[in-house]
Amino acid sequence: MCIRDSYYDHRRKYPTELQSQVEGAIRKVERLLKRKFSDSKNPLLWSVRSGARVSMPGMMETVLNIGLTSKTIPGMVQQTGGNERFVYDAYRRLIMMYSDVVMEKASGIEPKGGEGIRRVLDEHLESRKRALGAQEDSDLSRDDLKKLCDEFKHVVREILGKPFPDSAEKQLWGAIGAVFASWNGKRAIAYRDIEGIPHEWGTAVNVQSMVFGNMGDDCATGVAFTRDPGNGRKIFYGEYLVNAQGEDVVAGIRTPSPINPESATEQNQGQTTLKAFMPKAYRELNAIQKRLESHYRDMQDIEFTIERGELFMLQCRVGKRNGPAAVKMAVDMVKEKLVTKEQAVMRVTPSQLDELLHPILDPAVERDTT
C-alpha cells in the first residue's frame, strides 16, 4: 500500500514498516554526507517538503532546518566555522515555520481573529527590529537573534499551549506528518477544486538534507523556469537572492535579482545577474535546466541553492503558465520535436484557450498610462 494512502485512510497513522525505512534512509544520507542526525558535534539538518504528482505552487507546506536543538546548535556553530549569527538565524526560521506548519495548522488550531502564530512572530520580529534600529533581518546581531529565539519560544508556548520541541526526532516526525496533512488544508483543497485535480491523489513527503543559501555572500538561492511562463519565450528565466534562504525569494521581503539579462524586469533591471556574479554556478545551472526540459519534455519550474559557491538542485516540477504562454510553448515544442502534435494539443487546457481568446490590454500601453 502507498504510504500516502495508508496515512489518509487510517486516521493519520503510518504503516508499521515506515519508521525503520526512514531510519535506514537517514543512515544512508549520514554516510554520504559524513554528518549525523541529532549529533552534538557534526549535525545533519533536514528540509521536509511535499512531493505531489502535480504542481500546486504555494499550497503545500515546507519546513526547513529540522534538527536544530539545544544539543545540536553548538555542533552547527563549529560546522560553520564559528558563525553563531548564521546558526541562530536558522534556528529562529525553524521556530517560525515549525510552530506555524506543525504546531498550529497540522494540529487543527484555528487562530483567534485570524492572528496565526506566524503572523504574531513576524510582528514580534518587526517590533524587535524597530527597537534596535535594524532595517533588514541581516542587520540583527548574533546576540539579537539568540534573544529573539528565546522570545519566540516563549510566545509559542503562551499562544499554542505547548513548548517548541527540543528533540530532533520529534521535529522530523512532526514535520513529516504536517506535510502529509497539508494536502487537506483549506488552500490546497480550494486550489484542487479550481484546477480540477483529484483529491484522492494525495502527496508524497520528501526529506532532504539541508543546504544553505544564507551562509554569506558566496551563497544564494533562487527560482527559475526553463521558458518564460509569462509569454512562452524559449529563454532561461528566473531570479535569485544572495545570502538568503528559499522562503525569502517568495516572501517578497527583498527584491530578487535576475539570473541573466533576459530575465530582467523593470523592478530589478540594473541589478547584478547570477550569470555575472557566480558564472561557474550559472553555467552548471543552465546546463542542468536544458537536460531537465529535454528529459521531461515540458517547461520546468526549478528551485536551487548555492552554498559556498557549490550548486545544489532542490526540486523541479512542470511549471505553471498562462494561456498565451501555454499555446506558444506547445507550438514551439512541436517544432523542436520535443512533443507530438497530439501531445501539444492535450497540454493546452480549455481555460488557457479561453484566456488566450479574450481581449487583453497591450502591456506597454497599460504601463504607460498608470
Buried (B, 14 or more C-beta within 10 A) or exposed (E): EEBBEBBBEEEEEBBEEBEEEBEEEBEEBBEEEEBBBBBBEBBBBBBBBBBBEEBBEEBBBBBBBBBBBEBBBBBBBBBBEEBBBBBBBBBBBBBBBBBBBBBBBBBEBEBEEEEBBBEBBBEBBEEBBEEEEBEEBEEBEBEBBBBBBEBBBEBBBEBBEEEBBEEBBBBBBBBBBBBBBBBBBEBBBEBBEEBEBEEEEBBBBBBBBBBBBBBBEBBBBBBBBBBBBBBBBBBBBBBBBBBBBBBBBEEEEBEBBBBBEBBBEEEBEEBEBBBEBBEEBBEBBBEBBEEBBEEBBBBBBBBBBBBEEEBBBBBBBBBBBBBBBBBBBBBBBBEEEBBEEEBBEEBBEEEBEEBBEEEEEEEEEEEEEE
